[in-house]
Amino acid sequence: MLKSSYSEGVKSDETTIISNGVRIEGKVTSAGNIRVDGEIQGDVSSKSDIVVGESGQVNGQINAESITIGGKVSGTVKAKDKLTLEAKANLKGDLFTKILVVEAGAKFDGNSKMGDTKDFTEIKSSVQSDMNKAK
C-alpha cells in the first residue's frame, strides 16, 4: 500500500506519480496529489487532487478534492469540488461531484449526481478512513 506522510486534516503539495508501465494492486492513499499514468487495480484516495492521464487506468473507486480523468476508469468517482472528463476519458461507473466538466469526445457510462459539498461528507470520511488505515 502506498501512502504519503499524513497529518490529520492537512493537505500536502507533494505529488505521487504512478508512471506508465507500473501496475499496482491494492489501495493507494495520499494527503497530496496523485497522478496515474500506469494502472491501479484498487481504490485511490487523496485529500488533494487526482489526475488519471491518457495512458492511466484505474479499476476501483476514486475519492479526492478534485479529479481529472484523461484515461480509463471503471468504478465510482467522488470529487468533493470538481470532476473533469477530458476528451479521451472513458469512465464506466457512477460519479458524484459539485462541478462537472465534460470535454467533447469524453465517454461516460453510468449515473451522475451533482450537489453541494455538504452532500459529500462521506467522501471526506472515506478518505480519512483510508488514510488512518494506511498508518
Rosetta constraint file for C-alpha pairs under 8 A:
AtomPair CA 1 CA 26 HARMONIC 6.27 0.50
AtomPair CA 1 CA 27 HARMONIC 5.89 0.50
AtomPair CA 1 CA 28 HARMONIC 5.99 0.50
AtomPair CA 1 CA 29 HARMONIC 7.93 0.50
AtomPair CA 1 CA 134 HARMONIC 7.25 0.50
AtomPair CA 2 CA 27 HARMONIC 7.34 0.50
AtomPair CA 2 CA 28 HARMONIC 5.19 0.50
AtomPair CA 2 CA 29 HARMONIC 6.34 0.50
AtomPair CA 2 CA 30 HARMONIC 7.75 0.50
AtomPair CA 2 CA 134 HARMONIC 7.93 0.50
AtomPair CA 3 CA 28 HARMONIC 6.52 0.50
AtomPair CA 3 CA 29 HARMONIC 5.20 0.50
AtomPair CA 3 CA 30 HARMONIC 5.18 0.50
AtomPair CA 3 CA 131 HARMONIC 7.82 0.50
AtomPair CA 3 CA 134 HARMONIC 6.57 0.50
AtomPair CA 4 CA 16 HARMONIC 7.92 0.50
AtomPair CA 4 CA 29 HARMONIC 7.33 0.50
AtomPair CA 4 CA 30 HARMONIC 5.03 0.50
AtomPair CA 4 CA 31 HARMONIC 6.29 0.50
AtomPair CA 4 CA 32 HARMONIC 7.17 0.50
AtomPair CA 5 CA 30 HARMONIC 7.56 0.50
AtomPair CA 5 CA 31 HARMONIC 7.01 0.50
AtomPair CA 6 CA 10 HARMONIC 7.37 0.50
AtomPair CA 6 CA 30 HARMONIC 7.39 0.50
AtomPair CA 6 CA 31 HARMONIC 5.80 0.50
AtomPair CA 6 CA 131 HARMONIC 7.45 0.50
AtomPair CA 7 CA 11 HARMONIC 7.91 0.50
AtomPair CA 7 CA 31 HARMONIC 7.82 0.50
AtomPair CA 10 CA 31 HARMONIC 7.03 0.50
AtomPair CA 10 CA 47 HARMONIC 7.93 0.50
AtomPair CA 11 CA 31 HARMONIC 5.12 0.50
AtomPair CA 11 CA 32 HARMONIC 5.88 0.50
AtomPair CA 11 CA 47 HARMONIC 5.79 0.50
AtomPair CA 11 CA 48 HARMONIC 6.16 0.50
AtomPair CA 12 CA 31 HARMONIC 5.36 0.50
AtomPair CA 12 CA 32 HARMONIC 4.22 0.50
AtomPair CA 12 CA 33 HARMONIC 7.33 0.50
AtomPair CA 12 CA 47 HARMONIC 8.00 0.50
AtomPair CA 12 CA 48 HARMONIC 7.21 0.50
AtomPair CA 13 CA 32 HARMONIC 5.40 0.50
AtomPair CA 13 CA 33 HARMONIC 6.66 0.50
AtomPair CA 14 CA 32 HARMONIC 5.00 0.50
AtomPair CA 14 CA 33 HARMONIC 6.08 0.50
AtomPair CA 15 CA 32 HARMONIC 5.72 0.50
AtomPair CA 15 CA 33 HARMONIC 4.46 0.50
AtomPair CA 15 CA 34 HARMONIC 5.42 0.50
AtomPair CA 15 CA 35 HARMONIC 7.06 0.50
AtomPair CA 16 CA 30 HARMONIC 7.83 0.50
AtomPair CA 16 CA 32 HARMONIC 7.32 0.50
AtomPair CA 16 CA 33 HARMONIC 6.20 0.50
AtomPair CA 16 CA 34 HARMONIC 4.74 0.50
AtomPair CA 16 CA 35 HARMONIC 6.19 0.50
AtomPair CA 17 CA 34 HARMONIC 5.97 0.50
AtomPair CA 17 CA 35 HARMONIC 4.81 0.50
AtomPair CA 17 CA 36 HARMONIC 6.07 0.50
AtomPair CA 17 CA 37 HARMONIC 7.51 0.50
AtomPair CA 18 CA 22 HARMONIC 6.38 0.50
AtomPair CA 18 CA 34 HARMONIC 7.76 0.50
AtomPair CA 18 CA 35 HARMONIC 6.14 0.50
AtomPair CA 18 CA 36 HARMONIC 4.77 0.50
AtomPair CA 18 CA 37 HARMONIC 5.71 0.50
AtomPair CA 18 CA 38 HARMONIC 5.52 0.50
AtomPair CA 18 CA 39 HARMONIC 7.67 0.50
AtomPair CA 19 CA 36 HARMONIC 6.56 0.50
AtomPair CA 19 CA 37 HARMONIC 4.94 0.50
AtomPair CA 19 CA 38 HARMONIC 5.01 0.50
AtomPair CA 20 CA 36 HARMONIC 7.89 0.50
AtomPair CA 20 CA 37 HARMONIC 4.74 0.50
AtomPair CA 20 CA 38 HARMONIC 4.02 0.50
AtomPair CA 20 CA 39 HARMONIC 7.59 0.50
AtomPair CA 20 CA 55 HARMONIC 6.73 0.50
AtomPair CA 20 CA 56 HARMONIC 7.15 0.50
AtomPair CA 21 CA 37 HARMONIC 8.00 0.50
AtomPair CA 21 CA 38 HARMONIC 5.42 0.50
AtomPair CA 21 CA 39 HARMONIC 7.57 0.50
AtomPair CA 22 CA 38 HARMONIC 4.97 0.50
AtomPair CA 22 CA 39 HARMONIC 6.23 0.50
AtomPair CA 23 CA 38 HARMONIC 6.05 0.50
AtomPair CA 23 CA 39 HARMONIC 4.66 0.50
AtomPair CA 23 CA 40 HARMONIC 5.79 0.50
AtomPair CA 23 CA 41 HARMONIC 7.68 0.50
AtomPair CA 24 CA 39 HARMONIC 6.27 0.50
AtomPair CA 24 CA 40 HARMONIC 4.77 0.50
AtomPair CA 24 CA 41 HARMONIC 6.10 0.50
AtomPair CA 24 CA 42 HARMONIC 7.86 0.50
AtomPair CA 25 CA 40 HARMONIC 5.95 0.50
AtomPair CA 25 CA 41 HARMONIC 4.68 0.50
AtomPair CA 25 CA 42 HARMONIC 5.89 0.50
AtomPair CA 26 CA 40 HARMONIC 7.48 0.50
AtomPair CA 26 CA 41 HARMONIC 6.19 0.50
AtomPair CA 26 CA 42 HARMONIC 4.70 0.50
AtomPair CA 26 CA 43 HARMONIC 6.87 0.50
AtomPair CA 27 CA 42 HARMONIC 5.18 0.50
AtomPair CA 27 CA 43 HARMONIC 4.82 0.50
AtomPair CA 27 CA 44 HARMONIC 5.88 0.50
AtomPair CA 27 CA 45 HARMONIC 7.96 0.50
AtomPair CA 28 CA 42 HARMONIC 7.49 0.50
AtomPair CA 28 CA 43 HARMONIC 6.32 0.50
AtomPair CA 28 CA 44 HARMONIC 4.77 0.50
AtomPair CA 28 CA 45 HARMONIC 6.31 0.50
AtomPair CA 29 CA 44 HARMONIC 5.87 0.50
AtomPair CA 29 CA 45 HARMONIC 4.71 0.50
AtomPair CA 29 CA 46 HARMONIC 5.71 0.50
AtomPair CA 29 CA 127 HARMONIC 7.73 0.50
AtomPair CA 29 CA 130 HARMONIC 6.61 0.50
AtomPair CA 29 CA 131 HARMONIC 6.10 0.50
AtomPair CA 29 CA 134 HARMONIC 7.31 0.50
AtomPair CA 30 CA 34 HARMONIC 7.28 0.50
AtomPair CA 30 CA 45 HARMONIC 6.46 0.50
AtomPair CA 30 CA 46 HARMONIC 4.85 0.50
AtomPair CA 30 CA 47 HARMONIC 6.77 0.50
AtomPair CA 30 CA 131 HARMONIC 7.08 0.50
AtomPair CA 31 CA 46 HARMONIC 5.53 0.50
AtomPair CA 31 CA 47 HARMONIC 4.96 0.50
AtomPair CA 31 CA 48 HARMONIC 6.44 0.50
AtomPair CA 31 CA 131 HARMONIC 7.88 0.50
AtomPair CA 32 CA 46 HARMONIC 6.32 0.50
AtomPair CA 32 CA 47 HARMONIC 6.36 0.50
AtomPair CA 32 CA 48 HARMONIC 5.35 0.50
AtomPair CA 32 CA 49 HARMONIC 7.21 0.50
AtomPair CA 33 CA 46 HARMONIC 6.59 0.50
AtomPair CA 33 CA 47 HARMONIC 7.72 0.50
AtomPair CA 33 CA 48 HARMONIC 5.27 0.50
AtomPair CA 33 CA 49 HARMONIC 4.78 0.50
AtomPair CA 33 CA 50 HARMONIC 5.75 0.50
AtomPair CA 34 CA 46 HARMONIC 7.14 0.50
AtomPair CA 34 CA 49 HARMONIC 6.43 0.50
AtomPair CA 34 CA 50 HARMONIC 4.76 0.50
AtomPair CA 34 CA 51 HARMONIC 6.31 0.50
AtomPair CA 35 CA 50 HARMONIC 5.84 0.50
AtomPair CA 35 CA 51 HARMONIC 4.73 0.50
AtomPair CA 35 CA 52 HARMONIC 5.91 0.50
AtomPair CA 35 CA 53 HARMONIC 7.06 0.50
AtomPair CA 36 CA 40 HARMONIC 7.91 0.50
AtomPair CA 36 CA 50 HARMONIC 7.80 0.50
AtomPair CA 36 CA 51 HARMONIC 6.18 0.50
AtomPair CA 36 CA 52 HARMONIC 4.72 0.50
AtomPair CA 36 CA 53 HARMONIC 5.92 0.50
AtomPair CA 36 CA 56 HARMONIC 5.30 0.50
AtomPair CA 36 CA 57 HARMONIC 7.33 0.50
AtomPair CA 37 CA 52 HARMONIC 6.28 0.50
AtomPair CA 37 CA 53 HARMONIC 5.07 0.50
AtomPair CA 37 CA 54 HARMONIC 7.00 0.50
AtomPair CA 37 CA 55 HARMONIC 5.20 0.50
AtomPair CA 37 CA 56 HARMONIC 3.95 0.50
AtomPair CA 37 CA 57 HARMONIC 7.26 0.50
AtomPair CA 38 CA 55 HARMONIC 6.53 0.50
AtomPair CA 38 CA 56 HARMONIC 4.80 0.50
AtomPair CA 38 CA 57 HARMONIC 6.33 0.50
AtomPair CA 39 CA 56 HARMONIC 5.80 0.50
AtomPair CA 39 CA 57 HARMONIC 4.67 0.50
AtomPair CA 39 CA 58 HARMONIC 5.86 0.50
AtomPair CA 40 CA 57 HARMONIC 6.29 0.50
AtomPair CA 40 CA 58 HARMONIC 4.83 0.50
AtomPair CA 40 CA 59 HARMONIC 6.32 0.50
AtomPair CA 40 CA 60 HARMONIC 7.86 0.50
AtomPair CA 41 CA 58 HARMONIC 6.06 0.50
AtomPair CA 41 CA 59 HARMONIC 4.95 0.50
AtomPair CA 41 CA 60 HARMONIC 6.33 0.50
AtomPair CA 42 CA 58 HARMONIC 7.20 0.50
AtomPair CA 42 CA 59 HARMONIC 5.92 0.50
AtomPair CA 42 CA 60 HARMONIC 4.68 0.50
AtomPair CA 42 CA 61 HARMONIC 7.12 0.50
AtomPair CA 43 CA 58 HARMONIC 7.97 0.50
AtomPair CA 43 CA 59 HARMONIC 7.49 0.50
AtomPair CA 43 CA 60 HARMONIC 4.64 0.50
AtomPair CA 43 CA 61 HARMONIC 4.67 0.50
AtomPair CA 43 CA 62 HARMONIC 5.88 0.50
AtomPair CA 44 CA 60 HARMONIC 7.25 0.50
AtomPair CA 44 CA 61 HARMONIC 6.31 0.50
AtomPair CA 44 CA 62 HARMONIC 4.84 0.50
AtomPair CA 44 CA 63 HARMONIC 6.41 0.50
AtomPair CA 45 CA 62 HARMONIC 5.81 0.50
AtomPair CA 45 CA 63 HARMONIC 4.70 0.50
AtomPair CA 45 CA 64 HARMONIC 5.81 0.50
AtomPair CA 45 CA 127 HARMONIC 5.61 0.50
AtomPair CA 45 CA 130 HARMONIC 7.24 0.50
AtomPair CA 46 CA 50 HARMONIC 6.87 0.50
AtomPair CA 46 CA 63 HARMONIC 6.34 0.50
AtomPair CA 46 CA 64 HARMONIC 4.82 0.50
AtomPair CA 46 CA 65 HARMONIC 7.22 0.50
AtomPair CA 46 CA 127 HARMONIC 6.47 0.50
AtomPair CA 47 CA 64 HARMONIC 5.62 0.50
AtomPair CA 47 CA 65 HARMONIC 5.99 0.50
AtomPair CA 47 CA 124 HARMONIC 7.87 0.50
AtomPair CA 47 CA 127 HARMONIC 6.82 0.50
AtomPair CA 48 CA 64 HARMONIC 5.92 0.50
AtomPair CA 48 CA 65 HARMONIC 5.16 0.50
AtomPair CA 48 CA 66 HARMONIC 6.75 0.50
AtomPair CA 49 CA 64 HARMONIC 5.74 0.50
AtomPair CA 49 CA 65 HARMONIC 5.58 0.50
AtomPair CA 49 CA 66 HARMONIC 4.74 0.50
AtomPair CA 49 CA 67 HARMONIC 5.76 0.50
AtomPair CA 50 CA 64 HARMONIC 6.40 0.50
AtomPair CA 50 CA 65 HARMONIC 7.99 0.50
AtomPair CA 50 CA 66 HARMONIC 6.44 0.50
AtomPair CA 50 CA 67 HARMONIC 4.86 0.50
AtomPair CA 50 CA 68 HARMONIC 6.40 0.50
AtomPair CA 51 CA 67 HARMONIC 5.82 0.50
AtomPair CA 51 CA 68 HARMONIC 4.73 0.50
AtomPair CA 51 CA 69 HARMONIC 5.93 0.50
AtomPair CA 51 CA 70 HARMONIC 7.70 0.50
AtomPair CA 52 CA 56 HARMONIC 5.28 0.50
AtomPair CA 52 CA 57 HARMONIC 7.02 0.50
AtomPair CA 52 CA 58 HARMONIC 7.81 0.50
AtomPair CA 52 CA 68 HARMONIC 6.24 0.50
AtomPair CA 52 CA 69 HARMONIC 4.78 0.50
AtomPair CA 52 CA 70 HARMONIC 5.67 0.50
AtomPair CA 52 CA 71 HARMONIC 5.81 0.50
AtomPair CA 52 CA 72 HARMONIC 7.75 0.50
AtomPair CA 53 CA 69 HARMONIC 6.49 0.50
AtomPair CA 53 CA 70 HARMONIC 4.88 0.50
AtomPair CA 53 CA 71 HARMONIC 5.37 0.50
AtomPair CA 54 CA 69 HARMONIC 7.78 0.50
AtomPair CA 54 CA 70 HARMONIC 4.55 0.50
AtomPair CA 54 CA 71 HARMONIC 4.05 0.50
AtomPair CA 54 CA 72 HARMONIC 7.64 0.50
AtomPair CA 54 CA 88 HARMONIC 6.73 0.50
AtomPair CA 54 CA 89 HARMONIC 7.26 0.50
AtomPair CA 55 CA 70 HARMONIC 7.85 0.50
AtomPair CA 55 CA 71 HARMONIC 5.65 0.50
AtomPair CA 55 CA 72 HARMONIC 7.91 0.50
AtomPair CA 56 CA 70 HARMONIC 7.58 0.50
AtomPair CA 56 CA 71 HARMONIC 5.05 0.50
AtomPair CA 56 CA 72 HARMONIC 6.37 0.50
AtomPair CA 57 CA 71 HARMONIC 6.01 0.50
AtomPair CA 57 CA 72 HARMONIC 4.75 0.50
AtomPair CA 57 CA 73 HARMONIC 5.70 0.50
AtomPair CA 58 CA 72 HARMONIC 6.47 0.50
AtomPair CA 58 CA 73 HARMONIC 4.79 0.50
AtomPair CA 58 CA 74 HARMONIC 6.32 0.50
AtomPair CA 58 CA 75 HARMONIC 7.89 0.50
AtomPair CA 59 CA 73 HARMONIC 5.87 0.50
AtomPair CA 59 CA 74 HARMONIC 4.79 0.50
AtomPair CA 59 CA 75 HARMONIC 6.02 0.50
AtomPair CA 60 CA 73 HARMONIC 7.60 0.50
AtomPair CA 60 CA 74 HARMONIC 6.20 0.50
AtomPair CA 60 CA 75 HARMONIC 4.79 0.50
AtomPair CA 60 CA 76 HARMONIC 6.98 0.50
AtomPair CA 61 CA 74 HARMONIC 7.92 0.50
AtomPair CA 61 CA 75 HARMONIC 5.05 0.50
AtomPair CA 61 CA 76 HARMONIC 4.77 0.50
AtomPair CA 61 CA 77 HARMONIC 5.78 0.50
AtomPair CA 61 CA 78 HARMONIC 7.89 0.50
AtomPair CA 62 CA 75 HARMONIC 7.49 0.50
AtomPair CA 62 CA 76 HARMONIC 6.44 0.50
AtomPair CA 62 CA 77 HARMONIC 4.78 0.50
AtomPair CA 62 CA 78 HARMONIC 6.11 0.50
AtomPair CA 63 CA 77 HARMONIC 6.20 0.50
AtomPair CA 63 CA 78 HARMONIC 4.86 0.50
AtomPair CA 63 CA 79 HARMONIC 5.97 0.50
AtomPair CA 63 CA 80 HARMONIC 7.94 0.50
AtomPair CA 63 CA 123 HARMONIC 6.29 0.50
AtomPair CA 63 CA 126 HARMONIC 7.75 0.50
AtomPair CA 63 CA 127 HARMONIC 6.61 0.50
AtomPair CA 64 CA 78 HARMONIC 6.61 0.50
AtomPair CA 64 CA 79 HARMONIC 5.18 0.50
AtomPair CA 64 CA 80 HARMONIC 6.35 0.50
AtomPair CA 64 CA 123 HARMONIC 7.55 0.50
AtomPair CA 64 CA 127 HARMONIC 7.52 0.50
AtomPair CA 65 CA 79 HARMONIC 5.34 0.50
AtomPair CA 65 CA 80 HARMONIC 4.70 0.50
AtomPair CA 65 CA 81 HARMONIC 5.49 0.50
AtomPair CA 65 CA 82 HARMONIC 7.19 0.50
AtomPair CA 66 CA 79 HARMONIC 5.27 0.50
AtomPair CA 66 CA 80 HARMONIC 6.45 0.50
AtomPair CA 66 CA 81 HARMONIC 5.49 0.50
AtomPair CA 66 CA 82 HARMONIC 4.86 0.50
AtomPair CA 66 CA 83 HARMONIC 5.93 0.50
AtomPair CA 67 CA 79 HARMONIC 5.94 0.50
AtomPair CA 67 CA 82 HARMONIC 6.38 0.50
AtomPair CA 67 CA 83 HARMONIC 4.84 0.50
AtomPair CA 67 CA 84 HARMONIC 6.31 0.50
AtomPair CA 68 CA 83 HARMONIC 5.84 0.50
AtomPair CA 68 CA 84 HARMONIC 4.65 0.50
AtomPair CA 68 CA 85 HARMONIC 6.12 0.50
AtomPair CA 68 CA 86 HARMONIC 7.22 0.50
AtomPair CA 69 CA 73 HARMONIC 7.72 0.50
AtomPair CA 69 CA 83 HARMONIC 7.87 0.50
AtomPair CA 69 CA 84 HARMONIC 6.17 0.50
AtomPair CA 69 CA 85 HARMONIC 5.05 0.50
AtomPair CA 69 CA 86 HARMONIC 5.98 0.50
AtomPair CA 69 CA 89 HARMONIC 5.70 0.50
AtomPair CA 69 CA 90 HARMONIC 7.95 0.50
AtomPair CA 70 CA 85 HARMONIC 6.38 0.50
AtomPair CA 70 CA 86 HARMONIC 4.95 0.50
AtomPair CA 70 CA 87 HARMONIC 6.93 0.50
AtomPair CA 70 CA 88 HARMONIC 5.48 0.50
AtomPair CA 70 CA 89 HARMONIC 4.32 0.50
AtomPair CA 70 CA 90 HARMONIC 7.53 0.50
AtomPair CA 71 CA 88 HARMONIC 6.31 0.50
AtomPair CA 71 CA 89 HARMONIC 4.77 0.50
AtomPair CA 71 CA 90 HARMONIC 6.13 0.50
AtomPair CA 72 CA 89 HARMONIC 6.00 0.50
AtomPair CA 72 CA 90 HARMONIC 4.74 0.50
AtomPair CA 72 CA 91 HARMONIC 5.99 0.50
AtomPair CA 73 CA 90 HARMONIC 6.27 0.50
AtomPair CA 73 CA 91 HARMONIC 4.86 0.50
AtomPair CA 73 CA 92 HARMONIC 6.27 0.50
AtomPair CA 73 CA 93 HARMONIC 7.85 0.50
AtomPair CA 74 CA 91 HARMONIC 5.93 0.50
AtomPair CA 74 CA 92 HARMONIC 4.72 0.50
AtomPair CA 74 CA 93 HARMONIC 5.77 0.50
AtomPair CA 75 CA 91 HARMONIC 7.76 0.50
AtomPair CA 75 CA 92 HARMONIC 6.30 0.50
AtomPair CA 75 CA 93 HARMONIC 4.67 0.50
AtomPair CA 75 CA 94 HARMONIC 6.88 0.50
AtomPair CA 76 CA 93 HARMONIC 5.10 0.50
AtomPair CA 76 CA 94 HARMONIC 4.81 0.50
AtomPair CA 76 CA 95 HARMONIC 5.78 0.50
AtomPair CA 77 CA 93 HARMONIC 7.30 0.50
AtomPair CA 77 CA 94 HARMONIC 6.31 0.50
AtomPair CA 77 CA 95 HARMONIC 4.70 0.50
AtomPair CA 77 CA 96 HARMONIC 6.30 0.50
AtomPair CA 78 CA 95 HARMONIC 5.81 0.50
AtomPair CA 78 CA 96 HARMONIC 4.73 0.50
AtomPair CA 78 CA 97 HARMONIC 5.96 0.50
AtomPair CA 78 CA 123 HARMONIC 6.58 0.50
AtomPair CA 79 CA 83 HARMONIC 5.81 0.50
AtomPair CA 79 CA 95 HARMONIC 7.95 0.50
AtomPair CA 79 CA 96 HARMONIC 6.23 0.50
AtomPair CA 79 CA 97 HARMONIC 4.81 0.50
AtomPair CA 79 CA 98 HARMONIC 7.29 0.50
AtomPair CA 79 CA 123 HARMONIC 7.73 0.50
AtomPair CA 80 CA 96 HARMONIC 7.88 0.50
AtomPair CA 80 CA 97 HARMONIC 5.68 0.50
AtomPair CA 80 CA 98 HARMONIC 6.35 0.50
AtomPair CA 80 CA 117 HARMONIC 5.96 0.50
AtomPair CA 80 CA 120 HARMONIC 6.32 0.50
AtomPair CA 80 CA 123 HARMONIC 6.90 0.50
AtomPair CA 80 CA 124 HARMONIC 7.90 0.50
AtomPair CA 81 CA 97 HARMONIC 6.13 0.50
AtomPair CA 81 CA 98 HARMONIC 5.16 0.50
AtomPair CA 81 CA 99 HARMONIC 6.18 0.50
AtomPair CA 81 CA 117 HARMONIC 6.99 0.50
AtomPair CA 82 CA 97 HARMONIC 6.02 0.50
AtomPair CA 82 CA 98 HARMONIC 5.90 0.50
AtomPair CA 82 CA 99 HARMONIC 4.57 0.50
AtomPair CA 82 CA 100 HARMONIC 5.96 0.50
AtomPair CA 82 CA 101 HARMONIC 7.72 0.50
AtomPair CA 83 CA 97 HARMONIC 6.29 0.50
AtomPair CA 83 CA 98 HARMONIC 7.91 0.50
AtomPair CA 83 CA 99 HARMONIC 6.23 0.50
AtomPair CA 83 CA 100 HARMONIC 5.04 0.50
AtomPair CA 83 CA 101 HARMONIC 6.25 0.50
AtomPair CA 84 CA 100 HARMONIC 6.01 0.50
AtomPair CA 84 CA 101 HARMONIC 4.63 0.50
AtomPair CA 84 CA 102 HARMONIC 5.97 0.50
AtomPair CA 84 CA 103 HARMONIC 7.83 0.50
AtomPair CA 85 CA 89 HARMONIC 5.62 0.50
AtomPair CA 85 CA 101 HARMONIC 6.16 0.50
AtomPair CA 85 CA 102 HARMONIC 4.83 0.50
AtomPair CA 85 CA 103 HARMONIC 6.10 0.50
AtomPair CA 85 CA 106 HARMONIC 6.11 0.50
AtomPair CA 86 CA 102 HARMONIC 6.42 0.50
AtomPair CA 86 CA 103 HARMONIC 5.17 0.50
AtomPair CA 86 CA 104 HARMONIC 7.76 0.50
AtomPair CA 86 CA 105 HARMONIC 7.80 0.50
AtomPair CA 86 CA 106 HARMONIC 5.93 0.50
AtomPair CA 87 CA 102 HARMONIC 7.70 0.50
AtomPair CA 87 CA 103 HARMONIC 5.03 0.50
AtomPair CA 87 CA 104 HARMONIC 5.48 0.50
AtomPair CA 87 CA 105 HARMONIC 4.59 0.50
AtomPair CA 87 CA 106 HARMONIC 4.50 0.50
AtomPair CA 88 CA 105 HARMONIC 6.26 0.50
AtomPair CA 88 CA 106 HARMONIC 5.40 0.50
AtomPair CA 88 CA 107 HARMONIC 7.58 0.50
AtomPair CA 89 CA 105 HARMONIC 7.79 0.50
AtomPair CA 89 CA 106 HARMONIC 4.89 0.50
AtomPair CA 89 CA 107 HARMONIC 5.99 0.50
AtomPair CA 89 CA 108 HARMONIC 7.96 0.50
AtomPair CA 90 CA 106 HARMONIC 6.21 0.50
AtomPair CA 90 CA 107 HARMONIC 4.66 0.50
AtomPair CA 90 CA 108 HARMONIC 5.97 0.50
AtomPair CA 91 CA 107 HARMONIC 6.18 0.50
AtomPair CA 91 CA 108 HARMONIC 4.80 0.50
AtomPair CA 91 CA 109 HARMONIC 6.27 0.50
AtomPair CA 91 CA 110 HARMONIC 7.88 0.50
AtomPair CA 92 CA 108 HARMONIC 5.97 0.50
AtomPair CA 92 CA 109 HARMONIC 4.79 0.50
AtomPair CA 92 CA 110 HARMONIC 5.92 0.50
AtomPair CA 93 CA 108 HARMONIC 7.77 0.50
AtomPair CA 93 CA 109 HARMONIC 6.24 0.50
AtomPair CA 93 CA 110 HARMONIC 4.72 0.50
AtomPair CA 93 CA 111 HARMONIC 6.96 0.50
AtomPair CA 94 CA 109 HARMONIC 7.88 0.50
AtomPair CA 94 CA 110 HARMONIC 4.88 0.50
AtomPair CA 94 CA 111 HARMONIC 4.65 0.50
AtomPair CA 94 CA 112 HARMONIC 5.67 0.50
AtomPair CA 95 CA 110 HARMONIC 7.53 0.50
AtomPair CA 95 CA 111 HARMONIC 6.36 0.50
AtomPair CA 95 CA 112 HARMONIC 4.78 0.50
AtomPair CA 95 CA 113 HARMONIC 6.33 0.50
AtomPair CA 96 CA 112 HARMONIC 5.90 0.50
AtomPair CA 96 CA 113 HARMONIC 4.87 0.50
AtomPair CA 96 CA 114 HARMONIC 5.78 0.50
AtomPair CA 96 CA 115 HARMONIC 7.89 0.50
AtomPair CA 96 CA 120 HARMONIC 7.93 0.50
AtomPair CA 97 CA 113 HARMONIC 6.60 0.50
AtomPair CA 97 CA 114 HARMONIC 5.01 0.50
AtomPair CA 97 CA 115 HARMONIC 6.47 0.50
AtomPair CA 97 CA 120 HARMONIC 7.91 0.50
AtomPair CA 98 CA 114 HARMONIC 5.12 0.50
AtomPair CA 98 CA 115 HARMONIC 4.93 0.50
AtomPair CA 98 CA 116 HARMONIC 5.66 0.50
AtomPair CA 98 CA 117 HARMONIC 6.41 0.50
AtomPair CA 99 CA 114 HARMONIC 6.93 0.50
AtomPair CA 100 CA 114 HARMONIC 7.69 0.50
AtomPair CA 102 CA 106 HARMONIC 6.56 0.50
AtomPair CA 115 CA 119 HARMONIC 6.21 0.50
AtomPair CA 115 CA 120 HARMONIC 7.95 0.50
AtomPair CA 116 CA 120 HARMONIC 7.33 0.50
AtomPair CA 117 CA 121 HARMONIC 7.05 0.50
AtomPair CA 120 CA 124 HARMONIC 7.23 0.50
AtomPair CA 121 CA 125 HARMONIC 6.42 0.50
AtomPair CA 122 CA 126 HARMONIC 5.80 0.50
AtomPair CA 123 CA 127 HARMONIC 6.21 0.50
AtomPair CA 124 CA 128 HARMONIC 6.13 0.50
AtomPair CA 125 CA 129 HARMONIC 5.90 0.50
AtomPair CA 126 CA 130 HARMONIC 6.18 0.50
AtomPair CA 127 CA 131 HARMONIC 6.14 0.50
AtomPair CA 128 CA 132 HARMONIC 6.09 0.50
AtomPair CA 129 CA 133 HARMONIC 6.22 0.50
AtomPair CA 130 CA 134 HARMONIC 6.23 0.50
AtomPair CA 131 CA 135 HARMONIC 6.62 0.50
